[in-house]
Amino acid sequence: MEIAVMAGQLILGLSILVGLHELGHLLAAKMFGMRVEQYFIGFPPKIWSIRRGETEYGLGAIPLGGFVKISGMIDESLDTRQMQSEPKPWEFRSKPAWQRLIVMLGGIIINIITGIIIFIALTYKNGETYLSAQDARYGIVAYDLAQQIGLKTGDKIVKINGKEFRDFNDIRSSEVFLGTNSSYTVERNGQLIDIEIPNDFIDKLSDKKSAGQFIEPIQPFRVGELAPGMPAEKSGLQKGDIITAVNGRPTPFYHEFQAAIRANTNKPVTLTVRRGNQPVTIRTSVTDKGQIGIGVESLLRQTHVEYTFGEAVAKGTERAFGVVYDNIKGFGKIFRGDVSASKALSGPIGIAQNLFGGVWLWDRFWFVTGLLSMALAFMNALPIPALDGGHSTLLLYEIVSGRKPSDRFLEAAQRVGMVILLGLMAFAIFNDVFKAVF
């Protein structure tokens, strides 16, 4: 079921984004009087289509892309037959270079607008909820990766890159991991200590085995939702209970409770529980995966901020372009060798697993769709032949130099670009499968 939910979210999200992207090309082309022959969401084979005027609108069976076919343009179809005749007034190639440039940028512009609108809407609807640095008063839980750079459980991080910060999540932000020469200032036993973060540290964080195991706030907790059929539910544990000890060992904080439970894998345990004002003793068992089947609610105070529409416009736009900025920094990390491409790049399987997840939550769906919209705009803007950015680069050359590249050169560039893109797609899919298996 989880696989179906992940696949459904991925297909719906990409279909929306690809449909809007190609719509940007279509509208710009029609605005300048170009003939649009086909508008398809999905790649062939065709499963449905309808003709309206000069354009065939349809759906393809392979839902991970789409295309618009504009008369007189060398595109991914590599159909060059019409290029052998004299240019017609309605063809792409007969229009001024500046009009052709706007057509090529139409998809990118629509994706940027879509991403911004989604982030603005989510910001206005949900506001912002976060754990303030001040309210993380018990310090941090330092897992193995954090310990490798010198952090310890109980440390209080007071500065990031020499500056005070507001949100605890800033500790794990792209500003830290995608930047260079980043550092934490921690308070330990009354002293301030600077902890340097290696520039290639994100490569270790990207490892599947290390996912989510870096830093968490030390937090008191209470029992949240109970998993049906698991030992906690069967033993009578209730939502809202506060577990104070496991087998007599005090567990005021969640990481201590986790350690005590895992130490008793496949064994019975006795939980000391506070239910309201009454102490309760509950006997349960731990599964072979070191679990008893409870959700957890943190007792640390969360800060919530509501935004006016004007504030949401500013904040949402900032968040949207932050995605582009992070992509630029991420590519910089790859080119400098700080992170391996195999860990940084994901294909459709990785996107479905790591971003959408196996539970359909509309807020998360739209957040990931907005994120992908900005990422697709950035990727399409890269000056790679066959991408919009590649076409736009050649058009800018034509505008500046006054010389139009030959059709033969454009066809060769398109072929090279297709080989590059197919190679990258094959690498990303193979990489997803490899990471999923190993």
Buried (B, 14 or more C-beta within 10 A) or exposed (E): EEEEBBBBBBBBBBBBBBBBBBBBBBBBBBEBEBBBBBBBBBBEEBEEEEEEEEBBBBBBEEBBBBBBBBBBBBBBEEEEEBBEEEBEEBBBBBBEBEBBBBBBBBBBBBBBBBBBBBBBBBBBEBBBEBBBBEBBEBBBBBBEBBEEBBBBBBBBBBBBBEEEBEBBEBBEBBBBBBBEEBBBBBBBEEEEBEBEBEBEBBBBBBEEEBEEBBBBBBBBBBBEEBEEEBBBBBBEBEEEBBBBBBBEEEBBBBBBBBBBBEBBEEEEBEBBBBBEEEEBEBEBBBEEEBBBBBEBBBEBEEBEEEBEEEBBBEBBBEBBBBBBBBBEBBBBBBEEEBBBBEBBBBBBBBBBBBBBBEEBEEEBBBBBBBBBBBBBBBBBBEEBBBBBBBBBBBBBBBBEEEEBBEEEEBBBBBBBBBEBBEEBBEBBBEBBEEBEEE
